[in-house]
Amino acid sequence: MEGESFYQKNAPEPLPPFVTTYIHENINYVLLNGLPELLWLGNLAALEFHPSLHLAGSEQPCEWMIDLDPSQQEEPRIMERPPL
């Protein structure tokens, strides 16, 4: 944890026979089709998934994601709870 870090998007080799992939913009993504793939990724110690927001074969993303990285210990804009 203290050393240099990186993240890998390309599917590692060798792949088990139940894992399928899709190449998008020269990245060979793992298709998370179900529980077997999720368990396999967990077994690889993939601590955080960085998914593509595209459906395989689509040029446009199917959803948007907002990545919140708070800069303060307690981020009031995120931590606030609306009144009941």
N, C-alpha and C positions, 0 to 999 in steps of 0.2 A: 504494500500500500504506500510505502514511503518513496519508492523508486519512480522511475519514469513510467508514464502510462500511455496507452493507446487504445483505440477501438478498431475492431475489424468488421467490415461489412461483408466481404466475400466469404462464401461458404468454405469451410475447411475441408481438406481431403484427408482421408477417404470419407465418403458419406455412406451412411447405412442405406440399404435398398428402399426403405420407406420414406426417405427424405427427398423431396423434389425441390428444384431450384428454378429461378427465372432470371435471365440477364436483362438488366435495365441500366442504360448509360454505363456500360462496361463493368458493372458490379453484378456478381453472381449471388443473388439473394436467396436465402432459405425461405421456402413457402411454408408458413406456419398454418398447416391444414388441420391440425388436431392435437390431441393430448400426446401421442407418441413423439411428435416433433418438439413439443414444449418440454417434455421430460428429457429428451436428448439434449436440447439446448441447456437445460438446467444442469445436466450431468457434465457439460463442458465448462461449467462455472461461468456461464454467460450471466453476469450480474445485472446488466442493464441492456435491454433490447432497444436498438435504434431502427425502427421499422421504416420502410418506404411507405409513403401514404398513397401509393398507387395500387390499383388492382393489376395483376399480371396482364400485360398486353395493352394497358391503357396509357395514353399520353398525358392525361390530366389526373391530378390527385383526387381521391374519392373523399378525403377529409382533410381538415387542417388541425394542427396541434400547436398549442401555445406552451412553450418551455419556460417555466418560471424558475429563475435562479436568483433567489433573494440575496441582496447584498448586505443586509443587516441581520444580526442574530435573531431578532423577531421582526418580521416584515409586516407592519400594520396594514398595508394595503391588501395583503393576502390573508392575514390572520383574523381580520374583522369578521364578525358574525352578524348578519342582519337581525334586527329585533324580531322576536316571535309575535 
